Each structure stands twice: as C-alpha cells, then as structure tokens.
C-alpha cells in the first residue's frame, strides 16, 4: 500500500510506503487528504490507511537537484520513457539496455548525449558501430533531461488507479 505525498500547494512530490506516511502524520509534518478503506491496528490505537497526504510546509523539490538531473542508467531509461530509441519497443527496467551512440571502445562516454535506451535486439544489432554505420536511425536525439520531467517520471512507478479508485469512499480532511 503506497501513499501519494503532495506539497503544501497540492503538487505531487513523491510516493512513499504507508509506514513512512504514518510517521509524517504523527510528527505533524503532513495532514491526511484521502484514505483507503479499513484501518491499521496497533497495540493501543488504530490509524486510517493513508492514500494521499499533504505536507504542511512547502518543499522546493528542484532545489536538492541543483536544477539538473544526475546521470545514471535508470535516469536514461526514464528520459527515454523506457522506449527503445531505435525500434520504439516498450521496455521495462529488466528488458532495457544502455546503448552508446559512439561505442565506448571507440572513445564514447557515459553521458546524456551519447547514451540511449535500447532493446537487447537493437543493441546487439548495432554492436560496435555508430547508428549510421549500422543503418539504424534514432527516434530522437538524446539530450540532458528537464528536471521537472524527471520528477514527474518517478511517479510512473505507482498504480494511479489504486491511488484514486473509489473517490466517493475517501475521507477528505481539512485543517
């Protein structure tokens, strides 16, 4: 069971496990916005099952990133929406590979502009060549991602239907 955390202005910030959400509520760092049905029972009390909470204070989520997205394998996959940049096949974290446009063996670096998400088949087919040499075309040129898009892409891992299902059953709590 996961909980959506909203900023004080109701912008999505992140998704946390329900246990972390309970701690934030108990420490009065957040308020409950919506709950799942049922309750969580502890020894001496019970708690509403948090579906959505809102932070009491505004958090600048871009500040911690220094206005840039750190380069990593998973961030390349997120930038490319887990889509092979050669054949447009939809991938996931276990089927996606990193392809170096200029192969590392020929001096290519691990960088935003030299790496793309690729399926195993296309990566193998391209081999130790550039896309032009392999007769392959990139769907779009790789570039450094937008920090805001990066933050939003992190929410792709959650089941939005689960978070927002049965809104008529949710309890909305106001301060």
C-alpha positions, 0 to 999 in steps of 0.5 A, spaced: 500 500 500 503 506 497 501 513 499 501 519 494 505 525 498 503 532 495 506 539 497 503 544 501 500 547 494 497 540 492 503 538 487 505 531 487 512 530 490 513 523 491 510 516 493 512 513 499 510 506 503 504 507 508 509 506 514 513 512 512 506 516 511 504 514 518 510 517 521 509 524 517 502 524 520 504 523 527 510 528 527 505 533 524 509 534 518 503 532 513 495 532 514 491 526 511 487 528 504 484 521 502 484 514 505 483 507 503 478 503 506 479 499 513 484 501 518 491 499 521 491 496 528 496 497 533 497 495 540 493 501 543 490 505 537 488 504 530 490 509 524 486 510 517 490 507 511 493 513 508 492 514 500 494 521 499 497 526 504 499 533 504 505 536 507 504 542 511 510 546 509 512 547 502 518 543 499 522 546 493 523 539 490 528 542 484 532 545 489 536 538 492 537 537 484 541 543 483 536 544 477 539 538 473 538 531 473 544 526 475 546 521 470 545 514 471 542 508 467 535 508 470 535 516 469 536 514 461 531 509 461 526 514 464 528 520 459 527 515 454 520 513 457 523 506 457 522 506 449 527 503 445 530 509 441 531 505 435 525 500 434 520 504 439 519 497 443 516 498 450 521 496 455 521 495 462 527 496 467 529 488 466 528 488 458 532 495 457 539 496 455 544 502 455 546 503 448 552 508 446 551 512 440 559 512 439 561 505 442 565 506 448 571 502 445 571 507 440 572 513 445 564 514 447 562 516 454 557 515 459 553 521 458 546 524 456 548 525 449 551 519 447 547 514 451 540 511 449 535 506 451 535 500 447 532 493 446 537 487 447 535 486 439 537 493 437 543 493 441 546 487 439 544 489 432 548 495 432 554 492 436 560 496 435 558 501 430 555 508 430 547 508 428 549 510 421 554 505 420 549 500 422 543 503 418 539 504 424 536 511 425 534 514 432 527 516 434 530 522 437 536 525 439 538 524 446 539 530 450 540 532 458 533 531 461 528 537 464 528 536 471 521 537 472 520 531 467 524 527 471 520 528 477 514 527 474 517 520 471 518 517 478 511 517 479 510 512 473 512 507 478 505 507 482 498 504 480 494 511 479 488 507 479 489 504 486 491 511 488 484 514 486 479 508 485 473 509 489 473 517 490 466 517 493 469 512 499 475 517 501 475 521 507 477 528 505 480 532 511 481 539 512 485 543 517 
